[in-house]
Amino acid sequence: MPFLVKSVVGFAVRALLAAATFLSVAAEAALTSYSSRASFEAQGTIAENYGFEDWVTTNGFAFPGTPYTAHGVTYTSQENLIVGPAAQYAPASNVIISNVWTPISGTLSGLHDMLGFDLGILNIDSLIDFSITTNLSSYSFADVLVPNVNAGMRFFGFIAGGGEAIAQMSFSSHLGQGAAPALDNVTLGNTAPIPEPQTYALLLAGLGLLGFAARRRKTGTYPI
């Protein structure tokens, strides 16, 4: 085999191996939970941490719109509502709820395998059911006890399995009317860097060069 073709094949193989280093993680449906925000955030790189504090709630409330998209999450309910410390419900900081109490959901954009949030119940104390949906599976959590927002909130952190990305979260209260699941400090992140566009370009270049070398061998345009 001539030196030129050997060089082409060698480069193609190296390019494919380099790309495979980033792309060969096998998809695995799994969800690891964390109760400590510090422990959760130490597992990777945090991309977003949003607490709705940019909304002015001097009178207790603000209407962000429905749906409402901010910092990588689109929040959907019958009518989204931001509730602040000045409201009679007295959360320590701004929280997002459904103005008709329940349910409320959030759809993530981008590829994130880390999701964290502070969760509480607003108005009447009630157990909460919630689910976390990924590209591979859905995980349900029933009869979850959280504090009333006037007393604090409870942190939940989740990390998806290898090759799995978190797509959505949804929340509902057992009592329905009068009891609203409340979210604050919604956090997105990744345990490993997402492959850069150059990685995919390297993979395509390697495949193209291997195809070129194969055609050269097939047509016999070089001496054996």
N, C-alpha and C positions, 0 to 999 in steps of 0.2 A: 504494500500500500504506500503511495507517495507520501512524502513528508507533509504536503499541504493538507491532504485529506486526513492524515493522522492528527494534525494540529486541530483541524475543524472538529473532529470527533472528540478529541480530548477536551477541548473548550466546552463543547456541548454537554458532555457528561459532568464537568465541573459546575456548569451553570445549573443543570438540573439538580445536582446534589445540594447546591447552595440554597436553591429555592425550596427544596424539600425540607430543609432544616426548619423553615418557618411554617410550612403548610402541611406537615405530616402528622399533626396532632389528631388522634382518633376521637371522633365524637362520642361522648359518653353522657347519658342522662343521669344527672346527680345534682343534688343541691345541699350545700353545707351552710348551716345557719350559725350566726354569731349574735350574742347578746351584749357584747361590749363594742362600742363604736371604735375605740382605739385599737382593739385587736383586729377588727374587721378592716379598718383602713390600712393597717400594717401589712396586709396580704397582697397589696398591689398598688397601682397608681390611680389616684382619684382624679377624674376628669371634671365632674360637676358636683357641687354641694349647694343646693338652693333652698332657702328658707322663707321665701315670699316677702322678705323685708323691704323690697322695693315698692310695695303697695302701701299707700297712705291710708291708715285706718283710724284716723283721729276720732271719727264718729263710731268706731267699732267695726265697720264693715267696708268691703270694697268688692266690686263685681268685675272680675278679670275677663269675662266672656266665656262662652261655651261653644266648642272646645277651647281650651286655653293651653298654649304651648310655651314652655319656658325651660331652658337649660336641659334640652334633650328629652323632655317628657311632655306628652300631650294629655292633659287631664280632661276627663269627660264625665259628666253627670247630667241630670235634667237641667240644672243651673248651678254653675260653679260659684262659690262664695269664699272670699277671704275674710276670716274673722280675726280681729286684733285684740290686744289687751284691754282696750277701752270698752269692749262689749260686755254685756252682763254675764257672759260665759267665762270671761277672765282667763283666757290662755296666757301663758307667760310671753309668747311671741306670736306673730302671725301664723295661722294655720289655714289650710284649704279644706273645705267640706262641700257637700251637696246642699244647696239651699232648700231642698225637699228632704233632707236628712240622709237618705241612703238610696242606692249605692253610689260609689264613685270609683273610677278606674284611671289608670295611667298607662299610656302606651309609649314605649321607649323607642327612640330613633338611634341609628348607629349600632355598632356591635359592642356590647358591654356584657361581661360575665360577672360583674359585681353590682349589687343593688342594696342600698340601705335606706332606712327612713325612721323617723320618730312617729309613733302611732299613739293616739289617744281617743277617747270618746268625749263628745261634746254634748252638754245638757244632761240627759238622763243616763245614768250608768247602765251599760249593756255589754254583753259579750259580743265579740266580732268574729266573723268568718272572713278569711281572705285567701286569695290564690296568687301564685307566681307562675307565669307561663313563659316557657322558653321555646326555641325552635324545635325541640325534641319532645317536650313533655309539659304537663301541667301539675303543679304541686298545691294541694289544698291544706289549709290550716283552719280547723274548726274550734269553736268555743274558746276563743283567745281572750284572756283577761288583760285589759289595759286600764291605766288610770284615767280618771276624768281630767280633762285638759286644765282645769283650775288647780289641780294638784301636781301636774307633771305629765310626762309622756314616757313611753317605753320604746327603746331602740330595738330594731330588727335589722340584721344584715344577712345577705344571702350571696353565696358564690356558686355559680353553675359549674358543671363538670367540663372536662376538656372538650373543646370544639363546640360547646353549647353557649348560646347567647340568650340573655333574658329579654323578652319581648313585651311583657305586660304584667301589671299588678291590678287587682281589683279587690274592693272592700265592701262589706255590708254588715249592718248591725242586726242583732236578733230582734230587738224591739221595733225596728222600723221607724215609724213616726216618733219624733222627739229625741232620737238618739243618732248622732251623726259621727261616723268614723272621721277622724281629723289627722291630716298629714303635715309634717314639717321636716325640714332639713333632709330633703331627698337627695341621695348621693349615688352617683354612677362612677364606675371605674373598671379597670382591667387588671387581671393578675399577670398578664404577659403582654408585651407590645403587639399591637395589631400590625400585620405585615404591610410595609410601605408599598406604594405603587411600583417602585423599582424592583421589588421582589417578583411581582407578577410579570414585569417586563423581562426579567432575567429568565424566568421559567419559559416564556414564549420564545425568547431568543434561543434557548437551549433546544427546544423542540424543533424550531425552524432549522437550526444547523444540523441536527440529526437527520431531518428530512432531506436536506441538501446532500449530505454525505451518502444517504441511502440511494438517492437518484444517481449520484456519480457512480456508485458501484453497479447499479442496474444497467446503465447505458454503456458501461465499459469504455469510457473515454480516457482511461489512464492504463498504462501497461501494468501487468501483473508481475 
